[in-house]
Amino acid sequence: MKKLKEIRRKNNLTQQQMASILGISQQAYSAYEQDGNTPSDEMLEKIAVIFETTLSDLKSSSEYYNKEVNSIEDFLGSSYTAYHTTKNIINKLEKYGYRRLYESETWNLKKGSKVYIVKNSSAVIAINIGSLENNAFNIAECHTDSPVLKIKGNTITKSNSGSRIDVEKYGGLILYSMLDIPLKIAGRIMVEKNDRIETKIVTSDFNINIPSLCIHHNPTVNDGIALSVQNDMQPLLGNVDDVYSLFEKKDKIIDSDLYVVPDVKPYRSGVNGEYLASPRIDNLSSCYSILESIINAKPKGVAIGFFADNEEIGSLTKQGARSSFLPETLKKINRALGYNDEDYLKAKRNGFVLSIDNGHAVHPAHPEKYDLNCGAHLNQGIMIKHHTNYATDGFSSSIVKMICKKGHVQYQDFYNKSDLRNGGTIGLDTSSQLQMNTADIGLPQLAMHSAIETVGYNDIKEMEKLVLTFFNTSIEIKENDTISIK
C-alpha cells in the first residue's frame, strides 16, 4: 500500500508517529507502505480514522494506485471512468520515463524528450520527440470516456427495499445492458481540506445493481422495452442516507463527478478465444493501442498521443477535442524545440492524424443493417472508415494503406449502409482545427455502447502494429501532393 506513504506525508506524520498511534512497531507499519504486509480490515479502519477518510476510500485508493496495467484486459477492467483511464495512462508513461509538464511553464524540449501534460484529470497529451530528421507531427488520437450513468450529486431516492441512486444518462448508452449486472460507483470527488480543494479518484469496494422488472409484471418485455432513466435506471444502493459518506465525511465533499459503471471482468470468448468481451472497448481499446505504441516508438519526427475526454457528449469542453488543448500544445512544442512559425506550418503539412475510434462490424444476426459490399468483420483487420461524417478522404486513406503495407497490417475499408445514420468521431474536429491530413480508423466491434461490447482479439494486435508503424514513419508531402513515406 504505497499510497499510504503519500497520505501520511500530506498529513505531516512520520512512520514512528503512525506506528505509535496504531500501537504497532515502526517496522510493522513500514511494511504496510512497502507492500511487505497487508493491513487487516480492522487496522485499515484505524488508519482511515487517522486520515479522516473511509475504509472504502482507503481500500480503493491503495488498490488502484498500485494497479499495474500489463494487458488490455487490465486496462479495460480498471479504467472505470475517464479519470481512472487518465491515471492508468500516466502511471504507464511514468514507468517508461515520461515526465510531466505543465501548460503554465516554459518548456525546453530536445531530441529524445518524453513528456506529457494533463487537462482536468481526464485528458492527456503524450509527446515523444524523435530524431527530428523529419520535422513533422504524427498524431494518434482517441477518447477516454464511455457511455454510462452519471450520479446527480449526492441525491438518493428512498424505498422500503433500500436507497436508490439518482442518475442521468451520459452519452448514447444502451440502457437495458446495465440491468442485472454488477456495477460500481467510480469517478472523482472534490474534498475541502485546510482551506484547499483536493481531488480524489475513487472506486467503491462494493457492487451495486439495477434490478429489472420481472416478466410476470411486464409480460410483453420480449416484444420490446422502453426504459425511463428517472424511474427504471436508479441503482439499488442499500440502507444508507447518501452517496458521499461512502467515500469521505459527507461535510468535507464539496462536489463530485461520480458515475455508475459496469464492473464485469474482461473475458475471451469463442472456441479459440477469438473474441474479447468487456466494458468500455469503445474507445479504451484505442487508448491502449496508442499508449503501448508511443512508449515503444522511435519516431523520426514528433509522435503525439492525444487522449481527449467527452467525445460521447460532443467534445465541447476544455478537455475535449473541440477545445484549444491540442493546437496550443503543438505550438508550445514547436517553440520549445526552437522552431519558428514556418517550421510549425511545415510540421503540420508533413504531419498526419490518425483518429482512432471503433466502428461497426457486420452483426451476424442483422446483416440487413449493413452494406454487405463494403462492411467490416471481426478478426479481419483494422477498418478505414469512409463517410461524410469522417475526416477520411481518398488522399488520407491512401496514406493509411501505405503505412499498413509498410507494417504488414491487415485492413478493410468500411462504408455505412446509405439508408442509415452514421456516427461521428473527433477526426473532423482535429482536421478542421489544425488543417492536417486526417483519417478515421478503428476496430470493427459488436454491441457498441452496450455495457459489454465485443471485438476481435486479433484486430487489437493489428491496431497496435499499425499505430507503432505510424509513429515510426516519416511522411513528406510535396507541393504537387506527391507523398513520400519512409
Stockholm file with secondary structure:
# STOCKHOLM 1.0

chainA/1-486         MKKLKEIRRKNNLTQQQMASILGISQQAYSAYEQDGNTPSDEMLEKIAVIFETTLSDLKSSSEYYNKEVNSIEDFLGSSYTAYHTTKNIINKLEKYGYRRLYESETWNLKKGSKVYIVKNSSAVIAINIGSLENNAFNIAECHTDSPVLKIKGNTITKSNSGSRIDVEKYGGLILYSMLDIPLKIAGRIMVEKNDRIETKIVTSDFNINIPSLCIHHNPTVNDGIALSVQNDMQPLLGNVDDVYSLFEKKDKIIDSDLYVVPDVKPYRSGVNGEYLASPRIDNLSSCYSILESIINAKPKGVAIGFFADNEEIGSLTKQGARSSFLPETLKKINRALGYNDEDYLKAKRNGFVLSIDNGHAVHPAHPEKYDLNCGAHLNQGIMIKHHTNYATDGFSSSIVKMICKKGHVQYQDFYNKSDLRNGGTIGLDTSSQLQMNTADIGLPQLAMHSAIETVGYNDIKEMEKLVLTFFNTSIEIKENDTISIK
#=GR chainA/1-486 SS CTHHHHHHHHTTCCHHHHHHHHTSCHHHHHHHHTTSSCCCHHHHHHHHHHTTCCHHHHHHHHHHHTCCCCSHHHHHHHCCSHHHHHHHHHHHHHHTTCEECCTTSCCCCCTTCEEEEEETTTEEEEEEECCCSSCCEEEEEEECCCCEEEEEEEEEECCTTCEEEEEEEESSCCGGGGTTSCEEEEEEEEEEETTEEEEEEEECSSCBBCCCCCTTTCTTGGGCCCCCHHHHCCCEEESCSCSGGGTSCGGGEEEEEEEEEECCCCEEESTTCCEEEETTHHHHHHHHHHHHHHHHCCCSSEEEEEEESCGGGTSCSTTSTTSSHHHHHHHHHHHHTTCCHHHHHHHHHTCEEEEECCEEBCCTTCGGGSCTTSCBCTTSCEEEEESTTSSCCHHHHHHHHHHHHHHTCCEEEEECCTTSCCCCCSHHHHHHHHTCCEEEEECEEESTTSSSEEEEHHHHHHHHHHHHHHHTCCEEECTTCCEEEC
#=GC SS_cons         CTHHHHHHHHTTCCHHHHHHHHTSCHHHHHHHHTTSSCCCHHHHHHHHHHTTCCHHHHHHHHHHHTCCCCSHHHHHHHCCSHHHHHHHHHHHHHHTTCEECCTTSCCCCCTTCEEEEEETTTEEEEEEECCCSSCCEEEEEEECCCCEEEEEEEEEECCTTCEEEEEEEESSCCGGGGTTSCEEEEEEEEEEETTEEEEEEEECSSCBBCCCCCTTTCTTGGGCCCCCHHHHCCCEEESCSCSGGGTSCGGGEEEEEEEEEECCCCEEESTTCCEEEETTHHHHHHHHHHHHHHHHCCCSSEEEEEEESCGGGTSCSTTSTTSSHHHHHHHHHHHHTTCCHHHHHHHHHTCEEEEECCEEBCCTTCGGGSCTTSCBCTTSCEEEEESTTSSCCHHHHHHHHHHHHHHTCCEEEEECCTTSCCCCCSHHHHHHHHTCCEEEEECEEESTTSSSEEEEHHHHHHHHHHHHHHHTCCEEECTTCCEEEC
//
